[in-house]
C-alpha cells in the first residue's frame, strides 16, 4: 500500500511540475515557440520524467 501512495505522490508532483513546465518553462528551456498541440504532447512525458525536466528547467535559469 505504501508503494501505491509513493507512486501517487510521484505522479501528483509530476503533474504539477509538468503543467508549470508546459505553460511557462518549455520556451525558456528550448528557446522556441510551441503550439498548443505540441504542449499537449509534452505533458505526459514531462509528468513521468519530472525530476529531469525540473533539473533542466532550473539549469536554464542559471545560464541566463
PDBQT receptor file of N, H, CA, C and O in Angstrom, charges set to zero:
ATOM      1  N   UNK A   1       0.814  -1.185   0.000  1.00  0.00    +0.000 N 
ATOM      2  CA  UNK A   1       0.000   0.000   0.000  1.00  0.00    +0.000 C 
ATOM      3  C   UNK A   1       0.867   1.263   0.000  1.00  0.00    +0.000 C 
ATOM      4  O   UNK A   1       0.517   2.266  -0.623  1.00  0.00    +0.000 OA
ATOM      5  N   UNK A   2       1.990   1.203   0.698  1.00  0.00    +0.000 N 
ATOM      6  H   UNK A   2       2.275   0.389   1.203  1.00  0.00    +0.000 HD
ATOM      7  CA  UNK A   2       2.881   2.359   0.759  1.00  0.00    +0.000 C 
ATOM      8  C   UNK A   2       3.452   2.658  -0.626  1.00  0.00    +0.000 C 
ATOM      9  O   UNK A   2       3.652   3.818  -0.984  1.00  0.00    +0.000 OA
ATOM     10  N   UNK A   3       3.710   1.613  -1.394  1.00  0.00    +0.000 N 
ATOM     11  H   UNK A   3       3.547   0.671  -1.103  1.00  0.00    +0.000 HD
ATOM     12  CA  UNK A   3       4.249   1.794  -2.744  1.00  0.00    +0.000 C 
ATOM     13  C   UNK A   3       3.245   2.536  -3.617  1.00  0.00    +0.000 C 
ATOM     14  O   UNK A   3       3.636   3.386  -4.416  1.00  0.00    +0.000 OA
ATOM     15  N   UNK A   4       1.967   2.230  -3.479  1.00  0.00    +0.000 N 
ATOM     16  H   UNK A   4       1.649   1.538  -2.830  1.00  0.00    +0.000 HD
ATOM     17  CA  UNK A   4       0.938   2.920  -4.254  1.00  0.00    +0.000 C 
ATOM     18  C   UNK A   4       0.843   4.394  -3.868  1.00  0.00    +0.000 C 
ATOM     19  O   UNK A   4       0.676   5.258  -4.728  1.00  0.00    +0.000 OA
ATOM     20  N   UNK A   5       0.949   4.672  -2.583  1.00  0.00    +0.000 N 
ATOM     21  H   UNK A   5       1.085   3.970  -1.884  1.00  0.00    +0.000 HD
ATOM     22  CA  UNK A   5       0.937   6.065  -2.139  1.00  0.00    +0.000 C 
ATOM     23  C   UNK A   5       2.156   6.825  -2.651  1.00  0.00    +0.000 C 
ATOM     24  O   UNK A   5       2.048   7.982  -3.056  1.00  0.00    +0.000 OA
ATOM     25  N   UNK A   6       3.299   6.181  -2.632  1.00  0.00    +0.000 N 
ATOM     26  H   UNK A   6       3.387   5.241  -2.303  1.00  0.00    +0.000 HD
ATOM     27  CA  UNK A   6       4.520   6.812  -3.145  1.00  0.00    +0.000 C 
ATOM     28  C   UNK A   6       4.396   7.077  -4.645  1.00  0.00    +0.000 C 
ATOM     29  O   UNK A   6       4.801   8.135  -5.129  1.00  0.00    +0.000 OA
ATOM     30  N   UNK A   7       3.838   6.120  -5.374  1.00  0.00    +0.000 N 
ATOM     31  H   UNK A   7       3.509   5.261  -4.982  1.00  0.00    +0.000 HD
ATOM     32  CA  UNK A   7       3.640   6.293  -6.813  1.00  0.00    +0.000 C 
ATOM     33  C   UNK A   7       2.645   7.413  -7.098  1.00  0.00    +0.000 C 
ATOM     34  O   UNK A   7       2.850   8.214  -8.010  1.00  0.00    +0.000 OA
ATOM     35  N   UNK A   8       1.567   7.467  -6.317  1.00  0.00    +0.000 N 
ATOM     36  H   UNK A   8       1.400   6.817  -5.577  1.00  0.00    +0.000 HD
ATOM     37  CA  UNK A   8       0.580   8.540  -6.489  1.00  0.00    +0.000 C 
ATOM     38  C   UNK A   8       1.189   9.899  -6.178  1.00  0.00    +0.000 C 
ATOM     39  O   UNK A   8       0.899  10.877  -6.868  1.00  0.00    +0.000 OA
ATOM     40  N   UNK A   9       2.023   9.975  -5.159  1.00  0.00    +0.000 N 
ATOM     41  H   UNK A   9       2.259   9.180  -4.599  1.00  0.00    +0.000 HD
ATOM     42  CA  UNK A   9       2.699  11.229  -4.824  1.00  0.00    +0.000 C 
ATOM     43  C   UNK A   9       3.663  11.641  -5.931  1.00  0.00    +0.000 C 
ATOM     44  O   UNK A   9       3.737  12.816  -6.292  1.00  0.00    +0.000 OA
ATOM     45  N   UNK A  10       4.402  10.670  -6.470  1.00  0.00    +0.000 N 
ATOM     46  H   UNK A  10       4.342   9.716  -6.177  1.00  0.00    +0.000 HD
ATOM     47  CA  UNK A  10       5.322  10.935  -7.577  1.00  0.00    +0.000 C 
ATOM     48  C   UNK A  10       4.565  11.513  -8.782  1.00  0.00    +0.000 C 
ATOM     49  O   UNK A  10       5.008  12.488  -9.389  1.00  0.00    +0.000 OA
ATOM     50  N   UNK A  11       3.423  10.906  -9.122  1.00  0.00    +0.000 N 
ATOM     51  H   UNK A  11       3.062  10.114  -8.629  1.00  0.00    +0.000 HD
ATOM     52  CA  UNK A  11       2.636  11.399 -10.253  1.00  0.00    +0.000 C 
ATOM     53  C   UNK A  11       1.992  12.742  -9.963  1.00  0.00    +0.000 C 
ATOM     54  O   UNK A  11       1.879  13.573 -10.865  1.00  0.00    +0.000 OA
ATOM     55  N   UNK A  12       1.569  12.976  -8.735  1.00  0.00    +0.000 N 
ATOM     56  H   UNK A  12       1.661  12.301  -8.003  1.00  0.00    +0.000 HD
ATOM     57  CA  UNK A  12       0.969  14.265  -8.391  1.00  0.00    +0.000 C 
ATOM     58  C   UNK A  12       1.996  15.393  -8.508  1.00  0.00    +0.000 C 
ATOM     59  O   UNK A  12       1.710  16.445  -9.079  1.00  0.00    +0.000 OA
ATOM     60  N   UNK A  13       3.179  15.166  -7.968  1.00  0.00    +0.000 N 
ATOM     61  H   UNK A  13       3.411  14.312  -7.504  1.00  0.00    +0.000 HD
ATOM     62  CA  UNK A  13       4.247  16.165  -8.098  1.00  0.00    +0.000 C 
ATOM     63  C   UNK A  13       4.608  16.338  -9.569  1.00  0.00    +0.000 C 
ATOM     64  O   UNK A  13       4.815  17.458 -10.038  1.00  0.00    +0.000 OA
ATOM     65  N   UNK A  14       4.681  15.234 -10.284  1.00  0.00    +0.000 N 
ATOM     66  H   UNK A  14       4.512  14.325  -9.903  1.00  0.00    +0.000 HD
ATOM     67  CA  UNK A  14       4.999  15.289 -11.701  1.00  0.00    +0.000 C 
ATOM     68  C   UNK A  14       3.980  16.070 -12.502  1.00  0.00    +0.000 C 
ATOM     69  O   UNK A  14       4.352  16.812 -13.411  1.00  0.00    +0.000 OA
ATOM     70  N   UNK A  15       2.708  15.921 -12.188  1.00  0.00    +0.000 N 
ATOM     71  H   UNK A  15       2.406  15.318 -11.450  1.00  0.00    +0.000 HD
ATOM     72  CA  UNK A  15       1.673  16.656 -12.904  1.00  0.00    +0.000 C 
ATOM     73  C   UNK A  15       1.764  18.153 -12.642  1.00  0.00    +0.000 C 
ATOM     74  O   UNK A  15       1.580  18.956 -13.557  1.00  0.00    +0.000 OA
ATOM     75  N   UNK A  16       2.042  18.529 -11.420  1.00  0.00    +0.000 N 
ATOM     76  H   UNK A  16       2.192  17.877 -10.676  1.00  0.00    +0.000 HD
ATOM     77  CA  UNK A  16       2.197  19.953 -11.090  1.00  0.00    +0.000 C 
ATOM     78  C   UNK A  16       3.398  20.542 -11.825  1.00  0.00    +0.000 C 
ATOM     79  O   UNK A  16       3.303  21.614 -12.423  1.00  0.00    +0.000 OA
ATOM     80  N   UNK A  17       4.523  19.839 -11.779  1.00  0.00    +0.000 N 
ATOM     81  H   UNK A  17       4.600  18.968 -11.293  1.00  0.00    +0.000 HD
ATOM     82  CA  UNK A  17       5.726  20.310 -12.466  1.00  0.00    +0.000 C 
ATOM     83  C   UNK A  17       5.496  20.350 -13.971  1.00  0.00    +0.000 C 
ATOM     84  O   UNK A  17       5.910  21.300 -14.636  1.00  0.00    +0.000 OA
ATOM     85  N   UNK A  18       4.842  19.331 -14.511  1.00  0.00    +0.000 N 
ATOM     86  H   UNK A  18       4.506  18.560 -13.970  1.00  0.00    +0.000 HD
ATOM     87  CA  UNK A  18       4.617  19.268 -15.956  1.00  0.00    +0.000 C 
ATOM     88  C   UNK A  18       3.711  20.385 -16.438  1.00  0.00    +0.000 C 
ATOM     89  O   UNK A  18       3.975  20.982 -17.481  1.00  0.00    +0.000 OA
ATOM     90  N   UNK A  19       2.651  20.679 -15.706  1.00  0.00    +0.000 N 
ATOM     91  H   UNK A  19       2.436  20.193 -14.859  1.00  0.00    +0.000 HD
ATOM     92  CA  UNK A  19       1.754  21.760 -16.115  1.00  0.00    +0.000 C 
ATOM     93  C   UNK A  19       2.486  23.095 -16.070  1.00  0.00    +0.000 C 
ATOM     94  O   UNK A  19       2.339  23.916 -16.976  1.00  0.00    +0.000 OA
ATOM     95  N   UNK A  20       3.272  23.313 -15.025  1.00  0.00    +0.000 N 
ATOM     96  H   UNK A  20       3.392  22.646 -14.290  1.00  0.00    +0.000 HD
ATOM     97  CA  UNK A  20       4.048  24.556 -14.949  1.00  0.00    +0.000 C 
ATOM     98  C   UNK A  20       5.078  24.619 -16.071  1.00  0.00    +0.000 C 
ATOM     99  O   UNK A  20       5.265  25.672 -16.681  1.00  0.00    +0.000 OA
ATOM    100  N   UNK A  21       5.741  23.515 -16.344  1.00  0.00    +0.000 N 
ATOM    101  H   UNK A  21       5.590  22.660 -15.848  1.00  0.00    +0.000 HD
ATOM    102  CA  UNK A  21       6.751  23.492 -17.392  1.00  0.00    +0.000 C 
ATOM    103  C   UNK A  21       6.142  23.722 -18.765  1.00  0.00    +0.000 C 
ATOM    104  O   UNK A  21       6.676  24.491 -19.564  1.00  0.00    +0.000 OA
ATOM    105  N   UNK A  22       5.034  23.063 -19.039  1.00  0.00    +0.000 N 
ATOM    106  H   UNK A  22       4.600  22.438 -18.390  1.00  0.00    +0.000 HD
ATOM    107  CA  UNK A  22       4.418  23.177 -20.364  1.00  0.00    +0.000 C 
ATOM    108  C   UNK A  22       3.871  24.585 -20.587  1.00  0.00    +0.000 C 
ATOM    109  O   UNK A  22       3.929  25.093 -21.707  1.00  0.00    +0.000 OA
ATOM    110  N   UNK A  23       3.345  25.219 -19.553  1.00  0.00    +0.000 N 
ATOM    111  H   UNK A  23       3.298  24.806 -18.643  1.00  0.00    +0.000 HD
ATOM    112  CA  UNK A  23       2.787  26.555 -19.735  1.00  0.00    +0.000 C 
ATOM    113  C   UNK A  23       3.847  27.655 -19.708  1.00  0.00    +0.000 C 
ATOM    114  O   UNK A  23       3.727  28.647 -20.428  1.00  0.00    +0.000 OA
ATOM    115  N   UNK A  24       4.875  27.488 -18.890  1.00  0.00    +0.000 N 
ATOM    116  H   UNK A  24       4.972  26.682 -18.306  1.00  0.00    +0.000 HD
ATOM    117  CA  UNK A  24       5.859  28.568 -18.713  1.00  0.00    +0.000 C 
ATOM    118  C   UNK A  24       7.258  28.181 -19.184  1.00  0.00    +0.000 C 
ATOM    119  O   UNK A  24       7.898  28.934 -19.919  1.00  0.00    +0.000 OA
ATOM    120  N   UNK A  25       7.730  27.018 -18.766  1.00  0.00    +0.000 N 
ATOM    121  H   UNK A  25       7.211  26.406 -18.169  1.00  0.00    +0.000 HD
ATOM    122  CA  UNK A  25       9.144  26.703 -18.890  1.00  0.00    +0.000 C 
ATOM    123  C   UNK A  25       9.630  26.153 -20.205  1.00  0.00    +0.000 C 
ATOM    124  O   UNK A  25      10.825  26.232 -20.490  1.00  0.00    +0.000 OA
ATOM    125  N   UNK A  26       8.756  25.600 -21.020  1.00  0.00    +0.000 N 
ATOM    126  H   UNK A  26       7.785  25.537 -20.789  1.00  0.00    +0.000 HD
ATOM    127  CA  UNK A  26       9.218  24.950 -22.253  1.00  0.00    +0.000 C 
ATOM    128  C   UNK A  26       9.915  25.937 -23.177  1.00  0.00    +0.000 C 
ATOM    129  O   UNK A  26      10.933  25.603 -23.782  1.00  0.00    +0.000 OA
ATOM    130  N   UNK A  27       9.390  27.126 -23.291  1.00  0.00    +0.000 N 
ATOM    131  H   UNK A  27       8.563  27.398 -22.800  1.00  0.00    +0.000 HD
ATOM    132  CA  UNK A  27      10.019  28.119 -24.170  1.00  0.00    +0.000 C 
ATOM    133  C   UNK A  27      11.323  28.642 -23.589  1.00  0.00    +0.000 C 
ATOM    134  O   UNK A  27      12.201  29.073 -24.337  1.00  0.00    +0.000 OA
ATOM    135  N   UNK A  28      11.465  28.611 -22.260  1.00  0.00    +0.000 N 
ATOM    136  H   UNK A  28      10.752  28.260 -21.653  1.00  0.00    +0.000 HD
ATOM    137  CA  UNK A  28      12.712  29.061 -21.646  1.00  0.00    +0.000 C 
ATOM    138  C   UNK A  28      13.825  28.039 -21.820  1.00  0.00    +0.000 C 
ATOM    139  O   UNK A  28      14.983  28.405 -22.021  1.00  0.00    +0.000 OA
ATOM    140  N   UNK A  29      13.483  26.779 -21.745  1.00  0.00    +0.000 N 
ATOM    141  H   UNK A  29      12.542  26.481 -21.582  1.00  0.00    +0.000 HD
ATOM    142  CA  UNK A  29      14.500  25.725 -21.833  1.00  0.00    +0.000 C 
ATOM    143  C   UNK A  29      14.943  25.507 -23.265  1.00  0.00    +0.000 C 
ATOM    144  O   UNK A  29      16.134  25.340 -23.526  1.00  0.00    +0.000 OA
ATOM    145  N   UNK A  30      13.999  25.507 -24.201  1.00  0.00    +0.000 N 
ATOM    146  H   UNK A  30      13.031  25.643 -23.989  1.00  0.00    +0.000 HD
ATOM    147  CA  UNK A  30      14.318  25.153 -25.582  1.00  0.00    +0.000 C 
ATOM    148  C   UNK A  30      14.404  26.352 -26.520  1.00  0.00    +0.000 C 
ATOM    149  O   UNK A  30      14.742  26.184 -27.692  1.00  0.00    +0.000 OA
ATOM    150  N   UNK A  31      14.115  27.522 -26.049  1.00  0.00    +0.000 N 
ATOM    151  H   UNK A  31      13.841  27.658 -25.097  1.00  0.00    +0.000 HD
ATOM    152  CA  UNK A  31      14.213  28.758 -26.836  1.00  0.00    +0.000 C 
ATOM    153  C   UNK A  31      13.485  28.648 -28.169  1.00  0.00    +0.000 C 
ATOM    154  O   UNK A  31      14.020  29.035 -29.208  1.00  0.00    +0.000 OA
ATOM    155  N   UNK A  32      12.280  28.128 -28.139  1.00  0.00    +0.000 N 
ATOM    156  H   UNK A  32      11.845  27.814 -27.295  1.00  0.00    +0.000 HD
ATOM    157  CA  UNK A  32      11.448  28.001 -29.330  1.00  0.00    +0.000 C 
ATOM    158  C   UNK A  32       9.992  28.181 -28.919  1.00  0.00    +0.000 C 
ATOM    159  O   UNK A  32       9.643  28.027 -27.749  1.00  0.00    +0.000 OA
ATOM    160  N   UNK A  33       9.152  28.507 -29.886  1.00  0.00    +0.000 N 
ATOM    161  H   UNK A  33       9.435  28.632 -30.837  1.00  0.00    +0.000 HD
ATOM    162  CA  UNK A  33       7.731  28.615 -29.582  1.00  0.00    +0.000 C 
ATOM    163  C   UNK A  33       7.054  27.270 -29.822  1.00  0.00    +0.000 C 
ATOM    164  O   UNK A  33       7.447  26.525 -30.719  1.00  0.00    +0.000 OA
ATOM    165  N   UNK A  34       6.051  26.964 -29.032  1.00  0.00    +0.000 N 
ATOM    166  H   UNK A  34       5.732  27.569 -28.303  1.00  0.00    +0.000 HD
ATOM    167  CA  UNK A  34       5.346  25.694 -29.122  1.00  0.00    +0.000 C 
ATOM    168  C   UNK A  34       3.870  25.943 -29.337  1.00  0.00    +0.000 C 
ATOM    169  O   UNK A  34       3.287  26.846 -28.738  1.00  0.00    +0.000 OA
ATOM    170  N   UNK A  35       3.268  25.136 -30.197  1.00  0.00    +0.000 N 
ATOM    171  H   UNK A  35       3.742  24.402 -30.684  1.00  0.00    +0.000 HD
ATOM    172  CA  UNK A  35       1.828  25.222 -30.402  1.00  0.00    +0.000 C 
ATOM    173  C   UNK A  35       1.119  24.513 -29.248  1.00  0.00    +0.000 C 
ATOM    174  O   UNK A  35       1.749  23.834 -28.438  1.00  0.00    +0.000 OA
ATOM    175  N   UNK A  36      -0.185  24.683 -29.191  1.00  0.00    +0.000 N 
ATOM    176  H   UNK A  36      -0.697  25.235 -29.850  1.00  0.00    +0.000 HD
ATOM    177  CA  UNK A  36      -0.962  24.023 -28.143  1.00  0.00    +0.000 C 
ATOM    178  C   UNK A  36      -0.860  22.506 -28.288  1.00  0.00    +0.000 C 
ATOM    179  O   UNK A  36      -0.764  21.794 -27.288  1.00  0.00    +0.000 OA
ATOM    180  N   UNK A  37      -0.880  22.013 -29.511  1.00  0.00    +0.000 N 
ATOM    181  H   UNK A  37      -0.958  22.591 -30.323  1.00  0.00    +0.000 HD
ATOM    182  CA  UNK A  37      -0.758  20.580 -29.733  1.00  0.00    +0.000 C 
ATOM    183  C   UNK A  37       0.571  20.026 -29.261  1.00  0.00    +0.000 C 
ATOM    184  O   UNK A  37       0.621  18.937 -28.690  1.00  0.00    +0.000 OA
ATOM    185  N   UNK A  38       1.636  20.756 -29.488  1.00  0.00    +0.000 N 
ATOM    186  H   UNK A  38       1.594  21.641 -29.951  1.00  0.00    +0.000 HD
ATOM    187  CA  UNK A  38       2.956  20.314 -29.022  1.00  0.00    +0.000 C 
ATOM    188  C   UNK A  38       3.019  20.314 -27.503  1.00  0.00    +0.000 C 
ATOM    189  O   UNK A  38       3.627  19.427 -26.902  1.00  0.00    +0.000 OA
ATOM    190  N   UNK A  39       2.396  21.301 -26.885  1.00  0.00    +0.000 N 
ATOM    191  H   UNK A  39       1.903  22.021 -27.372  1.00  0.00    +0.000 HD
ATOM    192  CA  UNK A  39       2.385  21.348 -25.416  1.00  0.00    +0.000 C 
ATOM    193  C   UNK A  39       1.596  20.183 -24.835  1.00  0.00    +0.000 C 
ATOM    194  O   UNK A  39       1.968  19.637 -23.796  1.00  0.00    +0.000 OA
ATOM    195  N   UNK A  40       0.504  19.799 -25.501  1.00  0.00    +0.000 N 
ATOM    196  H   UNK A  40       0.202  20.243 -26.344  1.00  0.00    +0.000 HD
ATOM    197  CA  UNK A  40      -0.281  18.643 -25.039  1.00  0.00    +0.000 C 
ATOM    198  C   UNK A  40       0.551  17.368 -25.159  1.00  0.00    +0.000 C 
ATOM    199  O   UNK A  40       0.480  16.496 -24.293  1.00  0.00    +0.000 OA
ATOM    200  N   UNK A  41       1.329  17.260 -26.219  1.00  0.00    +0.000 N 
ATOM    201  H   UNK A  41       1.386  17.969 -26.922  1.00  0.00    +0.000 HD
ATOM    202  CA  UNK A  41       2.182  16.083 -26.384  1.00  0.00    +0.000 C 
ATOM    203  C   UNK A  41       3.340  16.053 -25.384  1.00  0.00    +0.000 C 
ATOM    204  O   UNK A  41       3.808  14.974 -25.023  1.00  0.00    +0.000 OA
ATOM    205  N   UNK A  42       3.800  17.199 -24.941  1.00  0.00    +0.000 N 
ATOM    206  H   UNK A  42       3.419  18.076 -25.235  1.00  0.00    +0.000 HD
ATOM    207  CA  UNK A  42       4.882  17.253 -23.955  1.00  0.00    +0.000 C 
ATOM    208  C   UNK A  42       4.410  16.897 -22.549  1.00  0.00    +0.000 C 
ATOM    209  O   UNK A  42       5.210  16.458 -21.723  1.00  0.00    +0.000 OA
ATOM    210  N   UNK A  43       3.141  17.079 -22.272  1.00  0.00    +0.000 N 
ATOM    211  H   UNK A  43       2.491  17.437 -22.943  1.00  0.00    +0.000 HD
ATOM    212  CA  UNK A  43       2.625  16.906 -20.911  1.00  0.00    +0.000 C 
ATOM    213  C   UNK A  43       2.839  15.513 -20.325  1.00  0.00    +0.000 C 
ATOM    214  O   UNK A  43       3.330  15.425 -19.200  1.00  0.00    +0.000 OA
ATOM    215  N   UNK A  44       2.506  14.421 -21.009  1.00  0.00    +0.000 N 
ATOM    216  H   UNK A  44       2.107  14.493 -21.923  1.00  0.00    +0.000 HD
ATOM    217  CA  UNK A  44       2.721  13.100 -20.379  1.00  0.00    +0.000 C 
ATOM    218  C   UNK A  44       4.195  12.784 -20.104  1.00  0.00    +0.000 C 
ATOM    219  O   UNK A  44       4.529  12.231 -19.057  1.00  0.00    +0.000 OA
ATOM    220  N   UNK A  45       5.054  13.128 -21.027  1.00  0.00    +0.000 N 
ATOM    221  H   UNK A  45       4.782  13.578 -21.878  1.00  0.00    +0.000 HD
ATOM    222  CA  UNK A  45       6.475  12.874 -20.822  1.00  0.00    +0.000 C 
ATOM    223  C   UNK A  45       7.051  13.700 -19.702  1.00  0.00    +0.000 C 
ATOM    224  O   UNK A  45       7.870  13.215 -18.922  1.00  0.00    +0.000 OA
ATOM    225  N   UNK A  46       6.628  14.950 -19.615  1.00  0.00    +0.000 N 
ATOM    226  H   UNK A  46       5.963  15.345 -20.249  1.00  0.00    +0.000 HD
ATOM    227  CA  UNK A  46       7.102  15.815 -18.537  1.00  0.00    +0.000 C 
ATOM    228  C   UNK A  46       6.570  15.351 -17.188  1.00  0.00    +0.000 C 
ATOM    229  O   UNK A  46       7.222  15.543 -16.162  1.00  0.00    +0.000 OA
ATOM    230  N   UNK A  47       5.394  14.743 -17.185  1.00  0.00    +0.000 N 
ATOM    231  H   UNK A  47       4.864  14.587 -18.019  1.00  0.00    +0.000 HD
ATOM    232  CA  UNK A  47       4.838  14.219 -15.929  1.00  0.00    +0.000 C 
ATOM    233  C   UNK A  47       5.656  13.040 -15.426  1.00  0.00    +0.000 C 
ATOM    234  O   UNK A  47       5.952  12.953 -14.234  1.00  0.00    +0.000 OA
ATOM    235  N   UNK A  48       6.019  12.143 -16.315  1.00  0.00    +0.000 N 
ATOM    236  H   UNK A  48       5.778  12.213 -17.283  1.00  0.00    +0.000 HD
ATOM    237  CA  UNK A  48       6.749  10.939 -15.902  1.00  0.00    +0.000 C 
ATOM    238  C   UNK A  48       8.201  11.270 -15.560  1.00  0.00    +0.000 C 
ATOM    239  O   UNK A  48       8.743  10.765 -14.576  1.00  0.00    +0.000 OA
ATOM    240  N   UNK A  49       8.820  12.109 -16.365  1.00  0.00    +0.000 N 
ATOM    241  H   UNK A  49       8.380  12.519 -17.164  1.00  0.00    +0.000 HD
ATOM    242  CA  UNK A  49      10.235  12.422 -16.170  1.00  0.00    +0.000 C 
ATOM    243  C   UNK A  49      10.430  13.777 -15.490  1.00  0.00    +0.000 C 
ATOM    244  O   UNK A  49      11.336  14.527 -15.855  1.00  0.00    +0.000 OA
ATOM    245  N   UNK A  50       9.592  14.093 -14.510  1.00  0.00    +0.000 N 
ATOM    246  H   UNK A  50       8.857  13.483 -14.214  1.00  0.00    +0.000 HD
ATOM    247  CA  UNK A  50       9.629  15.411 -13.905  1.00  0.00    +0.000 C 
ATOM    248  C   UNK A  50      10.937  15.740 -13.190  1.00  0.00    +0.000 C 
ATOM    249  O   UNK A  50      11.308  16.914 -13.179  1.00  0.00    +0.000 OA
ATOM    250  N   UNK A  51      11.665  14.796 -12.594  1.00  0.00    +0.000 N 
ATOM    251  H   UNK A  51      11.364  13.842 -12.603  1.00  0.00    +0.000 HD
ATOM    252  CA  UNK A  51      12.946  15.201 -11.991  1.00  0.00    +0.000 C 
ATOM    253  C   UNK A  51      13.935  15.730 -13.036  1.00  0.00    +0.000 C 
ATOM    254  O   UNK A  51      14.634  16.713 -12.792  1.00  0.00    +0.000 OA
ATOM    255  N   UNK A  52      13.989  15.079 -14.187  1.00  0.00    +0.000 N 
ATOM    256  H   UNK A  52      13.421  14.279 -14.385  1.00  0.00    +0.000 HD
ATOM    257  CA  UNK A  52      14.869  15.523 -15.266  1.00  0.00    +0.000 C 
ATOM    258  C   UNK A  52      14.406  16.865 -15.826  1.00  0.00    +0.000 C 
ATOM    259  O   UNK A  52      15.220  17.757 -16.063  1.00  0.00    +0.000 OA
ATOM    260  N   UNK A  53      13.106  17.006 -16.036  1.00  0.00    +0.000 N 
ATOM    261  H   UNK A  53      12.444  16.282 -15.843  1.00  0.00    +0.000 HD
ATOM    262  CA  UNK A  53      12.546  18.247 -16.576  1.00  0.00    +0.000 C 
ATOM    263  C   UNK A  53      12.808  19.401 -15.626  1.00  0.00    +0.000 C 
ATOM    264  O   UNK A  53      13.205  20.483 -16.058  1.00  0.00    +0.000 OA
ATOM    265  N   UNK A  54      12.593  19.183 -14.346  1.00  0.00    +0.000 N 
ATOM    266  H   UNK A  54      12.271  18.304 -13.995  1.00  0.00    +0.000 HD
ATOM    267  CA  UNK A  54      12.826  20.233 -13.357  1.00  0.00    +0.000 C 
ATOM    268  C   UNK A  54      14.303  20.607 -13.293  1.00  0.00    +0.000 C 
ATOM    269  O   UNK A  54      14.646  21.781 -13.155  1.00  0.00    +0.000 OA
ATOM    270  N   UNK A  55      15.166  19.616 -13.393  1.00  0.00    +0.000 N 
ATOM    271  H   UNK A  55      14.887  18.662 -13.506  1.00  0.00    +0.000 HD
ATOM    272  CA  UNK A  55      16.601  19.904 -13.399  1.00  0.00    +0.000 C 
ATOM    273  C   UNK A  55      17.026  20.731 -14.596  1.00  0.00    +0.000 C 
ATOM    274  O   UNK A  55      17.805  21.674 -14.458  1.00  0.00    +0.000 OA
ATOM    275  N   UNK A  56      16.517  20.383 -15.774  1.00  0.00    +0.000 N 
ATOM    276  H   UNK A  56      15.884  19.617 -15.886  1.00  0.00    +0.000 HD
ATOM    277  CA  UNK A  56      16.841  21.166 -16.975  1.00  0.00    +0.000 C 
ATOM    278  C   UNK A  56      16.281  22.580 -16.878  1.00  0.00    +0.000 C 
ATOM    279  O   UNK A  56      16.922  23.542 -17.300  1.00  0.00    +0.000 OA
ATOM    280  N   UNK A  57      15.078  22.697 -16.317  1.00  0.00    +0.000 N 
ATOM    281  H   UNK A  57      14.557  21.915 -15.974  1.00  0.00    +0.000 HD
ATOM    282  CA  UNK A  57      14.444  23.996 -16.192  1.00  0.00    +0.000 C 
ATOM    283  C   UNK A  57      15.241  24.892 -15.242  1.00  0.00    +0.000 C 
ATOM    284  O   UNK A  57      15.482  26.060 -15.545  1.00  0.00    +0.000 OA
ATOM    285  N   UNK A  58      15.645  24.349 -14.102  1.00  0.00    +0.000 N 
ATOM    286  H   UNK A  58      15.449  23.400 -13.856  1.00  0.00    +0.000 HD
ATOM    287  CA  UNK A  58      16.447  25.129 -13.158  1.00  0.00    +0.000 C 
ATOM    288  C   UNK A  58      17.821  25.453 -13.722  1.00  0.00    +0.000 C 
ATOM    289  O   UNK A  58      18.360  26.529 -13.461  1.00  0.00    +0.000 OA
ATOM    290  N   UNK A  59      18.387  24.546 -14.484  1.00  0.00    +0.000 N 
ATOM    291  H   UNK A  59      17.950  23.672 -14.696  1.00  0.00    +0.000 HD
ATOM    292  CA  UNK A  59      19.684  24.786 -15.115  1.00  0.00    +0.000 C 
ATOM    293  C   UNK A  59      19.592  25.916 -16.137  1.00  0.00    +0.000 C 
ATOM    294  O   UNK A  59      20.552  26.667 -16.309  1.00  0.00    +0.000 OA
ATOM    295  N   UNK A  60      18.459  26.047 -16.813  1.00  0.00    +0.000 N 
ATOM    296  H   UNK A  60      17.679  25.437 -16.673  1.00  0.00    +0.000 HD
ATOM    297  CA  UNK A  60      18.305  27.113 -17.809  1.00  0.00    +0.000 C 
ATOM    298  C   UNK A  60      18.264  28.482 -17.135  1.00  0.00    +0.000 C 
ATOM    299  O   UNK A  60      18.656  29.476 -17.746  1.00  0.00    +0.000 OA
ATOM    300  N   UNK A  61      17.800  28.555 -15.890  1.00  0.00    +0.000 N 
ATOM    301  H   UNK A  61      17.482  27.748 -15.392  1.00  0.00    +0.000 HD
ATOM    302  CA  UNK A  61      17.815  29.822 -15.148  1.00  0.00    +0.000 C 
ATOM    303  C   UNK A  61      19.239  30.240 -14.804  1.00  0.00    +0.000 C 
ATOM    304  O   UNK A  61      19.555  31.429 -14.805  1.00  0.00    +0.000 OA
ATOM    305  N   UNK A  62      20.092  29.278 -14.514  1.00  0.00    +0.000 N 
ATOM    306  H   UNK A  62      19.835  28.311 -14.513  1.00  0.00    +0.000 HD
ATOM    307  CA  UNK A  62      21.478  29.591 -14.139  1.00  0.00    +0.000 C 
ATOM    308  C   UNK A  62      22.294  30.073 -15.324  1.00  0.00    +0.000 C 
ATOM    309  O   UNK A  62      23.277  30.792 -15.146  1.00  0.00    +0.000 OA
ATOM    310  N   UNK A  63      21.898  29.685 -16.543  1.00  0.00    +0.000 N 
ATOM    311  H   UNK A  63      21.100  29.101 -16.688  1.00  0.00    +0.000 HD
ATOM    312  CA  UNK A  63      22.681  30.077 -17.715  1.00  0.00    +0.000 C 
ATOM    313  C   UNK A  63      22.215  31.402 -18.304  1.00  0.00    +0.000 C 
ATOM    314  O   UNK A  63      22.854  31.925 -19.216  1.00  0.00    +0.000 OA
ATOM    315  N   UNK A  64      21.120  31.954 -17.803  1.00  0.00    +0.000 N 
ATOM    316  H   UNK A  64      20.601  31.529 -17.062  1.00  0.00    +0.000 HD
ATOM    317  CA  UNK A  64      20.643  33.237 -18.346  1.00  0.00    +0.000 C 
ATOM    318  C   UNK A  64      21.471  34.396 -17.917  1.00  0.00    +0.000 C 
ATOM    319  O   UNK A  64      21.186  35.531 -18.297  1.00  0.00    +0.000 OA
TER     320      UNK A  64
